[in-house]
Amino acid sequence: MTMQRNSDAVRAPDSTDLADASAPTQKGTLARARWGGPVRSILIVTGLLFAVSGLVAPQTLSPTSLLSMVPFAAVLAIAAAGQTLVIQQRGLDLSVPGNISLAAVTLGVFHARNGTSLAVTLGVVAAVAVVVGLANGLLVAKLAITPLISTLAVNALLLGALQAYSGGSPATAPPALSEFVSTKFLGQQVVVWVALLVVVVLAVLARKTVAGRRFVAVGANPSAARAAGVAVNRYVVGAYVVGSLCMALAGVLLAGYLKTTATTVGDPYLLPVIAAVIIGGTPLTGGRGSVVASAVAALFLSQLGQLVLTLGAPSSIQILIQAVAIAVAAVLRGIGDGGARVPWLRRVRGT
């Protein structure tokens, strides 16, 4: 009898368990049918933005302008994909600046001091990113520290360690990396294709594999997933590790593209990364989410920023517009869920 109970406790969840853990309500399903999926929605909005850009600032759509904007959008898309996975697990990673800066600067400093090959240097950067992700994940999953506090503390540690290791001096990326990143394939820099590959791989793993479905189930309903025998903490920690690797990759590509990076190179990415995830339709409550939608939202934000700067507005206005975009996306998501998350809309509808 004891052996039977134990086998029931550790059995892998079947498709019914996963459906029960992550299936939305009927109202949510009907709402999504009316409003469309997050990928379609952000594609429409991004298309409208480019149409408006062509009318009010045609120079932002010139080949030169697009070639200078798209690589930064690709870097943002990779970091946003990692953040999407974390938020799907009801978390939040505020160590984005430290992760990106640490990878970008450590890459150049380690290579210059030790004369190692690019492969070895990248291996070291990846190992550091895994350690950072494990630290974030274990603090959240094992010690039950609020993600806001734990990742913010880790970010401070990363920036302090970076200052101590680099001496606060800018770093130069290995020439082989800069040459690789600046190489063009089918008219676009390699950084764009790397971002596309990362997003596609993560999207396929999330939708087409058992582990991906369990990952979604854990984020949607951790209690139900745990009752079904899923190792919840393993998926939570894994999300932070993969998220950290994505941010480190973003830092590496950014370093290769810029060639010389300061210790503050990751600072501007904190708000845009979170904005891309929210505008892409991933709820902070976890579960549902799309790395593809987040990547398209990264392109939307990059073009929006370029449009604002081209029209002569200061960079502070760009930050304000990002904040407004987050608020609008949150309200529209509440409406798309049938008004369940918008109290004043429920009162208007009388529900």
Secondary structure, 3 states (H helix, E strand, C coil): CHHHHHHHHHCCCCHHHHHHHHCCCHHHHHHHHHHCCHHHHHHHHHHHHHHHHHHHCHHHHCHHHHHHHHHHHHHHHHHHHHHHHHHHCCCCCCCHHHHHHHHHHHHHHHHHHHCCCHHHHHHHHHHHHHHHHHHHHHHHHCCCCCHHHHHHHHHHHHHHHHHHHHCCCCEECCHHHHHHHHCEECCEEHHHHHHHHHHHHHHHHHHHCHHHHHHHHHHHCHHHHHHCCCCHHHHHHHHHHHHHHHHHHHHHHHHHHHCEECCCCCHHHHHHHHHHHHHCCCCCCCCCCCHHHHHHHHHHHHHHHHHHHHCCCCHHHHHHHHHHHHHHHHHHHHHHCCCCCCHHHHHHHCC
